[in-house]
Amino acid sequence: MGLVKGIILTVAALTSTVLIGCEAMTGKPPPPETPMSRPAGVETPQDAALGKAVKERLLAEKTVNLSRVIVETRKGTVYLRGLVPSLDAQERAVKIVWQVTGVQVVENQLQIGE
């Protein structure tokens, strides 16, 4: 039985490799990336308060436009997604978030673009 199981696993591995290669050659764009880390679970009142404080600080920033930053919070971790106009804006957003009391981790998933 071990030999049969090994042959089946080998065939499955080779088949999946061929299918992935064929899909890459079709010219279709790759599927949208899913973030490695996303908030999971139910937002607590503490999460909501922290998220609100972070959003207020980001919107109060006058030197760069951070209005397209999406903020989610879970257990002291702040997840930043959305668009910022430049690398400087991205760095500024992260710096602002770290200044908010209660932030334990910042997951920066911001994209640079217009």
C-alpha positions in Angstrom: 0.0 0.0 0.0 2.9 2.4 0.7 4.1 2.2 -2.9 0.6 3.0 -4.3 0.2 5.9 -1.9 3.7 7.2 -3.1 2.8 6.9 -6.7 -0.5 8.7 -6.2 1.2 11.6 -4.3 3.8 11.9 -7.1 1.2 12.0 -9.8 -0.9 14.6 -7.9 2.2 16.8 -7.4 3.2 16.6 -11.0 -0.4 17.3 -12.2 -0.7 20.3 -10.0 2.6 21.7 -11.3 1.5 21.3 -14.9 -1.8 22.9 -14.2 -0.2 25.9 -12.5 2.2 26.3 -15.4 -0.6 26.1 -18.0 -2.6 28.7 -16.1 0.4 31.0 -16.0 0.7 30.8 -19.8 -2.9 31.7 -20.5 -2.2 35.4 -20.0 -4.8 35.8 -17.4 -3.9 38.2 -14.6 -3.1 36.5 -11.4 -5.8 36.4 -8.7 -5.8 39.4 -6.3 -3.4 38.9 -3.5 -4.9 38.2 -0.1 -3.1 39.8 2.8 -0.9 37.5 4.8 -2.5 38.8 8.0 -6.0 40.1 8.4 -7.9 40.8 11.5 -10.0 37.9 12.7 -12.7 37.7 15.3 -15.1 40.1 16.7 -14.2 43.8 17.3 -14.3 44.6 21.0 -15.1 48.0 22.4 -11.4 48.5 23.0 -10.6 47.7 19.4 -13.3 50.2 18.2 -12.0 53.0 20.5 -8.4 52.3 19.3 -9.5 52.3 15.7 -11.4 55.5 16.1 -8.4 57.2 17.7 -6.1 56.1 14.9 -8.5 57.2 12.2 -8.8 60.6 13.9 -5.1 61.1 14.1 -4.6 60.1 10.4 -7.3 62.4 9.2 -5.9 65.3 11.3 -2.5 65.0 9.5 -2.1 68.1 7.2 1.3 67.5 5.6 0.1 64.4 3.6 -3.2 63.0 2.4 -4.1 59.9 4.5 -7.8 60.0 3.8 -7.7 56.7 1.8 -6.2 54.7 4.6 -8.4 51.9 5.9 -7.9 51.1 9.6 -8.9 47.9 11.3 -7.9 46.8 14.8 -7.8 43.6 16.8 -6.3 43.1 20.2 -4.0 46.1 20.0 -2.9 45.3 16.4 -3.6 48.0 13.9 -4.0 46.9 10.3 -3.4 49.6 7.7 -4.7 49.1 4.1 -5.6 51.4 1.3 -3.7 53.9 -0.8 -1.3 56.7 0.0 0.3 59.0 -2.5 4.0 58.3 -1.7 6.5 56.4 0.4 6.8 59.4 2.7 3.1 59.3 3.3 3.2 55.6 4.0 6.0 56.1 6.6 4.2 59.1 8.1 1.0 57.0 8.5 2.9 54.3 10.3 4.6 56.8 12.6 1.3 58.5 13.5 -0.3 55.1 14.4 2.6 54.2 16.7 2.0 57.5 18.6 -1.6 56.4 19.6 -1.8 55.0 23.1 -2.7 51.3 23.1 -1.1 50.3 19.8 0.9 47.1 20.3 1.6 46.1 16.6 1.2 47.8 13.3 0.6 45.7 10.2 1.4 48.0 7.2 -0.4 46.8 4.1 -0.6 50.3 2.5 -0.2 50.6 -1.3 1.5 53.6 -2.9 -0.5 55.0 -5.8 -3.0 57.6 -6.8 
